């Protein structure tokens, strides 16, 4: 989130300042548990963030989850985000993005660790097309694991499944996104949403499975329909931007709306770092669950010092009420396997989460961070389009089509309300409909003057101090 040309020298001291702030004060309170009431709960749920079963992660739960296996075993339900799609397909759906996948056989690790429901709604869900997602849904179903966050009728999806795979079989309710598990007399529902995915398939949608969009209307309609069918409703939200410890003000408003529309527990992920927890009425919101199982590659390692640590969230609950949450800190080794954090780092993480949780009530603070992030993302969007224009027309075409996904639409809507940025935002909002690479090139030529005019306003809106504050508790 650093713009060197908008940050005074010596900007290379960024990491030194950041690490000092992350270390925190050792005398600050570091609670591992938040109690809402003293009543006896009916059940417990364990939630984790991003699970990417990449490389030689292994399939032995004790070797991968370590001592956290004990927490998994005593819970009544277990859920997480399936970051890398389970597919044997190796041909990426397009040219932009990291396109990560996991061997379908790795589902054995999730099954043997006892996972009940995984959300598949995330930015990698269509990395290998509708076919890859259809195969992943089948793999999870065969392992007895529910998959929320995707929709698509079984008949329509049959043609989208990988060769040799059975047709997309759903064990969902009448709402395709909803998975229901019964435990201790309670019907517990899970839904999932995301705001970003590979957008190059937009003009090729043939009815195959696709992610549930994290838009206000979609989320409200789904939650309001799901509420009467369950006694406790869990909502996964894969959204926001990477490597920031605080939520966008927009996402905090949406998370509040989820509780108002029927969710009891909101679980957020995508940033690859932990974030604060908010208790609101009888519900709870975890704004960032960080990485759960994630290899420490160069990109992840360089993103933030806390990508290699987070917490498992243990939630006690009864019908329509969270009773308490408990945080179990852990670290990650190079392969992405969980390991015990030493006492100092564990307490440092808990102190950070406590401080970030208190920050959630500071609306001015969140608004400043949001403005800074919007400026940074607008700058990155223009840079990405400019770089694509220098290369393959197909890549430029895909970048323009990606403007249709909810994250980019929301970014452009927000930029349109910032001083000096309405012209470029409005021009980009009109640019996602080009249906051929040649048309995309012509459209880019018309956009370039608006890009040049927007750069001073973007740099003016960027505040390097706020960029730093977004990355520390």
N, C-alpha and C positions, 0 to 999 in steps of 0.2 A: 504493500500500500504506500510505498515511498515514490514520490516524484522528485528525483534529484534536482531538476531545473526549477522546482518550486520550493526547495528546501535550502536554507542557508548553510554554507559550509561551517564546520566540517560535518556533513551529513553522515559520514562513515561512523561517527560516534553513536549513531542510532542504536546499534545492537548493545553497546556498552550501557547506555541509558536504560534500554529495555530490560536487560538482564538484572540491573540493579533494582528496578521497580518490581520485577517478577519475584525477586528474592523475598521482599516483604519484611515486615517487622516481626521478630520472633515472639514478641509478647502479645500480639494480636490474637483474639479468640479464633479458634479453628474448630467449629462444631461439625461433627459427622452425622448428626441426626437432627431432624426438625419434626416436632410433634404438633399435630393439629388439635387432637383431643385425646382424652384418656379412655375412651370406650374401647372395647375389645374388637379388633378387626376380624373380618371373616376370612380373608385370604391375603396372599402376598404375590407381588409381581416383580420380576427383575428386568430392567431395561438397560440396553447398551446402545452405543452409537454405531459408527460405521464398521461393518464387517466385510473385509476384502480378503477372500481366501486365495491369495496369489502366491506364486512360487512354490517352494517346498515347505509350506506351512505345516504339513502333517495332518493326520486325522485322529489323533489320540487326544480326547478332551483334556486329560490331565497334563499333557505336554504343552498344549496350546493355551488353556485357560488357567493353568496353575492352581493356586489355592482358591481362586475364585470359583472353582468347580463346587466347592462346599456351599457357596452362596446360591449357585444355580440349582443344586440338588435340593435344597430345603425350600425353594420357592414353589408356589403353586403354578405359576406361569412365567414364561421367558420370551422376550421379544427383542428385536434389534433391526437395524437397517442392513439389507443385503446390498452392499456397495458394488460388487462385481457380479455381473450376471452369470448364472450357471449355464454354460452352453459349450457345445463342441464346435460351434462355428468359429472360423478363424478369419473370415473376411469382414473387416470393419464396414459399418454402414456408410462411412463418408471419409473425409480427409481432415476435418478439424476436430480436435479433442484427443484425449489419451486412449480411449477405446480399450478399457480393461475388461477382462473376462476371467472366469474360474472354471476349472475342470468340473463337469457335472458330478464326478465321483466324490468331490469334496463335500457334497451334501451330507455324507456320512458323519462328518464332524459335527454339523449342526444337529443332526438327528440324535447322535449319541450323547451330546451335551444337553439334550432335553428341550431344545427350542421348540416352542409351540407355534409362533407366528413371526414371520419376517415381513417387513414392508419392502416392496420392490420399487416404490416410487422415489427415484433419485435421478441425478443428472446423467448416470451411466445406463439407465434402464433400456435405452434403444441404441446402445453402442453397436450392437450386432443385429439391428433391425427388429421388426416385429417377430421374425422367425426366432431370433435369439431369446427374446422375452417369452415367447410361447413355449420354447423348450424349457426355460428356467421354471416356468409355472408348473409344467408337467413334472419336472425333477423334484420340486418341492412337494407337490401333491403325492407323488409316489413314496416320499419319505415320511408322509403324515404331517407335514408342516404347512400351516396355512400361509397364504400370501395375500396381504392386503396392498392397496395402493395401485391396483391395475384394474382395467375394465375391458370389456369386449365380449360379445356373445360367443359361446363355444362353437356354434356352427360357422360363424364368420372367421373364427380364429383357426379352424382346422387346417385351412390351406396355408396358414402362416407358420405352422410348426416345422421344425427341422426334419429333413428326410429320416424316416425310420422312427420318429417320435410319435407317440399317441396324440390324438387331438387334445386340445386344451381342455382339461377337465376342471370344473370349478366346484368347490365345496362351499361356496359363498352363499349368502342369503340372496333375497331378491335384489339387493343392492350389490352390484358386482364388486365394489370396493370393500365391502364389509365382510370380516371373518368373525365368527362367534365361537367362543370356547366356553363350555360349562365347567365350573369348578366350585366345589363346596356350596352347591345350590345357587350360585350366581351365574348369570349369563354375561360374559365379558366380551365386549365387541372391540374390534381393532379396525381402524381405517388409516389410510396413508395418502399423502399428497406431496407433490414436488413442484418447484417453479422453473425448472430447467431440465432440458434433455436435448439429445441430438435433433436439431430442427430440420435437417435436410430431407426427412421423410414426409414432411407435411403434405406435399403434393402427390405422395404415393400411398396415402392411407387407404387400405382396402378392407377395413373392418377388423384387422388384427388387434391383438391386445396392445394397450397403450397405457401410459401413466395417468393417474388422476391429477388434474391441474390444481395447483395451490392458488386459486383465485377466490375472492370473497364469495361470489355467487355459488361456485361449485362446492366449496367447503360448507357453506351454510345449508345448502339443499341436502347434501349427503348426511350431515350431522343431524339435521332435523328429522330426516327420514329414519336414520338409524336409532335415534334415541329411544323410541317406544319398544324397540326390539330387544333391548339389552338392559341390564342392571348397572353396568359400569362400562364407560366408553373411553377407549384409549385412542388418541389421535397422533399419528406420526406426521411431522412436517419437515421435509428436506428442502431447506431454502436458505437464502441469505448469501453471504460472501465468505470466502475462505480466510482463515487465520485471524479472525477478529473475536475478541473475548466478550463482546457486548452485542445484543441484538439490534437490528435496525428498529427505529421507532415505529415504522410501518408494521413490522412483524410483531412487535409487542401488541399493537392494537388488534391485529388479526388473531393473535393467540388469545387475547381477552374475548374476542368475538366467538372463538371456538368454544370456550367455556360457556358463554351465554347461549350458544346454539345447541348445547347438550353434551359436550365433551367433559369428562371428569379429570383426565390427565392428558397433557399435551407434551410430546417428546420431540424436541428439535435436534437436527443434526445437519451436517454438511461443512461446517467451518473447520473441522479437524482439530479443534481445541475445545476444552470445557468452557462452560459459561455459567451464569447464575441461575438460581431457582426462585420462583415466585409462588407464594401461596395466595390464592384468591378465592375467598369464600370457602366452599367445600372441595375445591379443586386445586391442582398444582400444575405449574408449567416449568419444565426443564429446558432452558433456552439453548443449551449446547451440551451434548453427551460426548463430544470428541471422538477420537478413534478408539475402537474396541480391538479389532484385529486388523492391523494395517502395517505392511512392510515399510521400514524406514528408508525409502529411496531418497535420492537427492532432492527431488521436488518437495516432498513432504518434510524432510529434515530441515531444508532451508526456509520453509514457510513460517515456522514459529518454534521457539524453544519448547513449547508445551505440546507439540504434536505427538510426543512419545509418552504422554501420561494423560490420564483422565480418571473417571470413576464409574463404577457400576452403580446404578440407582436401584435401590430396593424400596418398594412402595407397599405399604400395608393399606388395605381398603375394605370397605363394605359397600352396600348398594348406594350408588350416587354420592360417595364420599371418600376422599383420601383421609386416612388417619395419621399417617406419618411417612417420612422419607428418610432413608439412611444412605449415606455415600460411602462406597468402598473404593478408596484410591488404588490405582495400579499403574505400573509402567509398562513399556513395550520394548522388547529387544529388537535387534536389526531385522529379524525375520517377521516381526509383527506379533510375536507371542507375548501373552501377558506375564508379567513378573512382579514380585513384591517391591514396592517402593521403600527406600530406607525411611526412617522416622522423620528426618528433617524435610525431605522432599514431599513425603505424604502430608505432613502438617502444613507445609508451604502451599500445597495444592488446595487443601481445605480452607486455609486462610484466604486464598485468592477467590475461591468460590463464594465464601461468605461476603467478602468485600464487593464482588460483582453483583451478588444478590441485593445488597443494600443500594447499589447504584441504580437498580431498576426503577426506583421511585424518582430519580432525578431526570425529569423529562427534558430539561434544557440541555443536560449533558448528552443524553441520547440523540437529541435533535442536532447538536453540533457534530457529533460523530457521523450521523447520517448524511448531513450536508457534505462533509469532507469525503465520505465514501462515494457519494453520488458523483462528485467532481472527479474523483480518481477513476471510477468505472466508466464515466463518459469519455475521459481521456483515453482509457484502455480500449474502449470500443472503437474510437476513431483510429487509433494506432493499428488495431487489428485489421480494420478494413483497408487502411492504407497499405499495410504489408501484404494483404491478400491480393490487392490490385497489382502488385509487382510480380505476382506469380501466376499460378494456374487459375484460369477463369472459373473453373468449377469450385475452387476454394472460395473465391469471392462470392459466387452464387450461393454457396452454403452459408456463408456468414450473413448475407442479406436475408436468407430464409430463416435463420435463427432469431431474427428480430421478432418473429411471431410468438416465441415462447413467453410465458408469463413474466419471467424475471426481466427480460429485455423490454417487454412492453411497460412494466412498472417503472423501470429505470428511465425510459424515454418520457413517460408521463410526468415523472418527478422532475426531470431536467427541464421540461417545457414550462414549469412553474418557477424556475430559477432565473435571475436577471441575466439577460443577454443570450440565453440558450434556447429560447422558444423556436427560432427559425431552424436550427439544426435538428432539434428534437422532432419537430413536425415533419421535416423532410425525411428523417429516418423512419418515422411512423408510417410513411407512405411507401416505403422501399422494400417491404418484405414480399411483395407479390410478383416479383420478376420470375418468370417460369423457365428461363433458359440462361446459360452462362453468358451468351452474347448480350442479352437484355440487361444482365447484371452489370456488365462492363460499361454499357451505355449509361445506366443509371448512376454508376459511381462517378463518371465524368461530370455529371450534373451536380453531384453532392460535394465534390472537392472544394468549391468556393465556400460552402457553408461550414465545412470542417475548419478551414483556415480562419474564418471569422469567429468560430466558437472557442478556439484555443485560449485567447486571453481571458475570456469569462470563466473557463474551467479552472485555469491557474489562479484566478482571483478568488474563486470559491474554495479552493483547497487550502487547508490549514495544517501545516506539518505537525504542530503540537497535538491537534486532534487526531491525526493519523497515528501518532505514537500512543495517545491515551486509549485508542481503540484496541491496542495490542497488550495492554497491561491492566491488572485489576484496579 
